[in-house]
């Protein structure tokens, strides 16, 4: 293959310069390169907040890549058709990309690889989204893991390659005409909420590294014991950056391992949480319907409600249950939600309100700037009780007792709820600035009355569970 023919680098959820196998291979090859971002059907289906956040990530990353000598072109349309067209225009002999383990992406990429190879174009995929590819980790019987603890034990001692240095220069290929990020309008559906969420986003590779450094310099020490306290800065907050490949899991893994060897008491638990993400992708790769179907088929007859008025109050942070409403408002204002709050809010929807977990999954899919398809699906099924490694259905999170335990002084609720608080912080008031005007919400004197009494809601859920067990 002639060294004069360019490599077309297809950018996806891999928006960083360091520990990037595809970019390192491109730099080492010495061949001319150009990068392409495609707004194809898969990317266009992202929810409003993920699509906005993708636009922010690209706005940060693309100029940095161009500064290294790599021209960037932006197009929209079907991925294979667009790749063919751009490869032809550029005279490219190869198309490279980083793997995406989303089932829809796997199907698309497999078809693209076969088609390009049949046309004499090198098609090559690179690792980077996970540390432990699902096809490389198997049980003793040769199948996938279905329970987290054995998975953790299987991978914790496996080698993870040291992070690659950031690429420093790339040989420029041809510059082609395309669209601009403004043309794509990735943040259009966020409307007025974008300005609010933007205040809480930490976009780009430098921001990700700063977050990791902050975490290692303090919170990691008490991570195991303090991570569930919602009013504290006790977590890494790296999920936002991981979701878009602004930092690699391998970089975080090695940093966590160093902290572990230096005696940080929370380091091992932090590493376990990182591997929980790996486990989610392991499951989704082997069970591609994880986000659509009950993992346990015996739950198909469970009498969950479809979408309903109570679920709408849940989405709007107006259930009258302070901790649940605080969690839902944090989501709308920041694009993220504390993990303990996620469990409480999800349990309330699926158990107290008896609403199908897929209703909640879709809302998170639309609102999370750190949306991770595998972690979102596994998390919802875990809380609902129908999923892999699931919490028993009879474990019903009580928002009031959870607040007493993990928000004892009320700091989290005060931060996100303006009603009844004359001195409400901007974070609480921003909720009303971010939500659609059609919701008609304004700060009131108090929250609405609760949708359901907590004891009655729990009893109703357990009765339904008991009835399912008998059938």
N, C-alpha and C positions, 0 to 999 in steps of 0.2 A: 504493500500500500504506500502510495506516495506521501512523503512527509509534507508536501505542499498543500494537500487537501485538508480542509478544516475539519474540526470536530464540533458538532453542534451539541451544546450542553443544555439540556432541558431542565429548567429550575422548577422545583415544587416546594415541599416543606423542608428545605435544606438551606436556609438563608444565613449562612455563616462562611467565614474564610478559614477558620481553624478546625482541625479534626474533621476534615471534609475529604473522604477518600476520592471522590470524583474529581474535585478541583486539584488535589495533589497529583493524581495520575495525569491530569491535563498539563499541569506545570512541568512534571517530569518528562512528559513525552516531547516537549519542545515544539509540538505542532500548533498551527494557528487554531484559535478557538473563537466561537461566538456563543453567547448565551441567549436562550429563548424562554420567555414565560408565556404560557398559553392559558387564556381564560376559556377552558373547555366546559363541557356539560357538567363534569364532576365538580370543578371549582365553582362553577356558577350556582350549584345547588347548596353550597355552604350557607349556614344561617346568616342573619344580618350582622351580628357582632363578629363571628369568625371571618366573614368576608371583609368587613371593615378592617379588622386586625391584620389580615393578610395584606391589604393595601398599605397599611402603615409599615409592615415588615419589608415589603418590596421597596417602598420609598426610602427606607434606610439602607437597604442592602445593595440595590442596583447601582447607585453612584459609586459605592465602594468597590464593586466588581469592575466597573468601567475604569476606575482610577488605576487598576492593575493592568490595563491594556485589553480587557475583554469587552468587545462591543456587545450591547444588549438590544434585543428586538422583542417587542411585545405584540402579540397577535391574539385574536379570539376565533373560536371555531372548533370543530371536531379535532381531537388531538392527532390522530393518524394523518388526516388530510393536511393539517397545518404543518406537521413535521415533514411530510413529503415536500410540500411547497417550499418551505424555508431551506431544507437541505438542498433542493434543486437550485434555488436562487443563490445559495452560498457556495455551491459546488462541494458540499460536505460529503465525506466518505464514511462518516460515523455519527451516530447519535448516542449520547450517554445520558444517564439519569440516575438519581438516588432512589432506592426502592421505597415504595409506600405500601404498607401492609393492609390498608383498607381493602376489603374484599372487592369493591367496585374498581379500585385502582389496580389490583392484581389482575382482574379479568381484562381491563383495558390494556395494561402493559404487556400481558402475555400475547394478546392479539397483535399489538404494535410490533413487538420484537419479532414475531414470526413473519409479519408482512414486510418489515424492513429487510430482514435477512434474505427473504425470497427475492428482493429487488437488488441484492448485492451491496446493501448498506450495513456496515457494522452496527449492531445494536447491543449495548452493554449496560448492565445495571450494577450499581454499587451499594454497599451496605451503608448504614448510618442512622437509621431510625431507631433501631434497637441494638442492644449488645449481644443478645442471644437469639439468633434467628430461629423461628419456630421449628423449622425442619431439621435443625441441628440438636434439639433438646428432646429426648424421648424417654419414656418410662422403660423399665426393664423388659416390658412386654412389647416394646417397639411402638407404642402409641403416644398420644399427647397426654400431658398432665391435666388433671381436672380439679385438683386441690392445690391451694397455694403453698402450704408448708412443705410438702415433698418437692414442689418446684423450686422453692427457695434453697432447700438442701442440695438439690441437684446442680444449681447454677452458681451458688455462692463461691465455690472454689475454682470455677472455670476461668481460664485466662481471658482478660479483656485487654486488647491491644492498647499500648500507651497512646495518648492523643497525638495526632499529627500536628506539626507546626502550621501556622497560618501560611497560606500561599502568599508569595511576595510579588510575583510578576507572571503575566501570561502573554503568550505571543498572539497579537491581535489578528483575527480573521477579518472577513469583509463586514462592513457596516451596512445594514439593510434598513429599509424604511418600515415603520410599523406604527402602532398606536402608542399613546401615552397612558400613564396610569390614570390621569384625569379623564381620558376617554372611557376607560373601563368603569369609572364611577363605582368602585367597589364598596364605598361607604354610603351609597344612596339610601338604602333601606334603614339606616340608623337614624336618619333625619336629625332632629335637634338633640337626640341622645348622644351623638358622636362627640360633641364638644364636652359633654360631661364625662363620658367614659375616658376620653383622651387624657384627662387630668390624672387618671390612675394607671394608665398603661405605661409600661417600661419597655420600650421598643428597641430591638436590635441586639447585636452581639456584645457590644460594650456594656449595655445595661444588664444583660444576662450575667456577664462576668462580675459586674459590680454587686449584683444580688448574691452570687455565690460567695464572693469574698466577705460580704457583710454577714452572711449566715455562718460561715466558718469561723469568723472572729468572735462570735458570741452565742447566738441562739442554738447552735448544734449541741452545745454542752448539755442543755436541759431539754433537748428536743423530745425525748421519749416521755417525759413527765409533763411538759408544758404545751405540746402541740395542739391539744384539744381545747385549750382556753382561748375563746374566740376574741377576747378583747386585747390579746397580746400579740406582739410581733415575734412569734416563736417558730414560724415556718420559713422555708426558703423562698416561697412564692415563685419558684422557677417553672411551674407548669405552663405559664403563659409563654415563656421563651422556648421551652421544650416542644410545645405544640407546633411551632413554626420552624424548628430546626435552627434557632438562633444560638443554641448551645446543644452539644451532643450528650446523650446519656453517658457515654464513656468518659467525657470530661468530668461530669459530676461524680461518677463512680470512683475515679481515681482520686479526686479531691476528698471524697468521703472516706476512702481507704486510708489516706494519709492522716486524716483526723482520727480515725479509729486507732491507728498505730501510735498516734501521739497521746492517746488516752482520753479523747472526748467521749463522755459517757453516753451521749445520744447518737453517736455515729452509726452504730450497727442498726439501730432502728430506722435511721434515715436511709441507709442502704436498702433495708427491707422494703421501705415505701417506694424506692426507685424500682426495685424488682417487682413490686405489685403492678406497676405500669407495664413491665415486660410480660408479666403473667397475663394481663388483659390482652395484649397483642398476641400472645401465644394462643389464647383461647379463640380470639376472633379469627385468627388465620386458619385454625382447624375447624371452627364452627362458625362459618360466615354469616349465619342468620342470627347471631347473638343480639343484634340491635332490633330485630323484628319479631322474634318468636321466644316464648318462654323456654328457658333452658330445660326445665323439668316439664315434660309434656303433661304430667298429671295436673298441672296448674291451668291447663287450657279451659277447664270447666269452672274455674273460680269466678265468683260473681262480681268481679270488678266492674265499676261503671266506666263507660266511655267518657269523653269530654262532657263537662257539665258546668252549671253555674258556680258551684262551689270551687271547682278547679280554676275557673276564671278569677274568682276572688283570691285564690292562692297565687296565681300568676301576677296579680296586681298588688300583692303584699297587703291585702285587706281582709285577712281571715279573722282578725280580732285576737289572734294568738301572738303576743308580742315577739317572741323569739323567732317564730316562723316568718312573721312579717318583716322583721329585721333582716333575716337571711335573704328573703326574696328581693328586698330593696338593695341590699349590698350587691346582689347579682345585677340589678338593673343599672346601678350607678357605676360600678367598677368593671363589670364584665366577668367578675370572678366571685367565688363564694368560699368561705372557710370550709375545710373538709368536714369538721364536726357539724357545722350548720347545714351542709349538704345532706348529711345523713338524717338530721332531724326534719328538715323540710321535706325530704323524699319519703320518710316514714309517715309523716303527717298526711301527705297526699294519698299514699297507697293504702294506709291503714285507717287512720282516723276518718279520711274522706272516701275510702274504698274506691279510689280511682286508679285505673289501669296505669301501670308504670310507664307505658309508652307515651302517655300524655305528658308526663314530666320530662321524659327523655327528649321529646321534641322541643319543649320549651328551653331546656338547657342547651340543646343543639343550636337554637336560634340566638341565645343570649350570652353564651360563654366565649370570651376572647381566648380562653385556653382550651377550647373544645378539642377533646381527644376522643374519636369515635369509639375506640375500644374501652377506655377507662369509663366513659360515660355509660355505655351499655352495661358493662359488668357492674358498675356501681349501683345503677338503678335496679338491676335484677337481684343484686345482693341484698339491698335494703328491702325490696318487695318480698323476698323469701323464696322466689322461684328460680333463682340463678345458681351458677356454680359457686361452691364454697359459701353458700348463702347463710345469712343470719336466719335463725329459725323464725317462722312467721309470728310466733307468739312473742317475739322480742319487739315490743312496740315502744319507740322512743317517746317519752313523755316530755313535751316541750317545757313545761313548768319545772319539773325536777332537773331536766338538763340545764336549764337556765340557772337554777340554784347551784348546780355543781360546777358549771363551766363559764358562767357569767355572773358570779355571785354579786358583784358590786354594780351590775347593770351597764357597764361601760359599752359593751357591744350593742345593746338595745338602744342606748342613748345616742350612739353614733349614727344609727340608721333610721330612727323613728322621731319625727318632728312633733307629732300630735301630743299635746299635753306637756310640752317642754318649751317654755318661753325662751330658753337659751339654747335651742337646738343648734348643733354645729352645721356648717355648710354641707357636710356629707348627707345629713338627714334632709335638708331642704333641697339638695340637688336632685333627689328622687322626683320631686314634683316638676322640676325643670326638664327632666329627661323623658318622662313618660309621654306617650301620645296625648295630644290635647283632647282627643275623642274619649279618653278615659274619664275626663271631667274631675280629676283629683286635685285637691288643694289641701294644704295643711289645715287640719281641723282641730277642734278642742280635744278630741280623744279618738282612739281607734274604734272601729265599729264593734258591735257585739260579736262574740265568738261564733263561728259557723257551727261548731259542735262542742258540746261539753266533752272535756278530755276523757273522763271516765266512761261516758256513754259511747264515745267513738271507739275507745279501746275494746269495750265489751262487744260492740257490734262486729268489729274486726275478728275478735276471737271466736265469736259464735259462727261466723262464716267459715273460719278456718276449721273449727270442729266439725261443721257440716260436711266440708270437703273431705276430711279425714274418714268420715263414715261411709262416703260414697265410693 
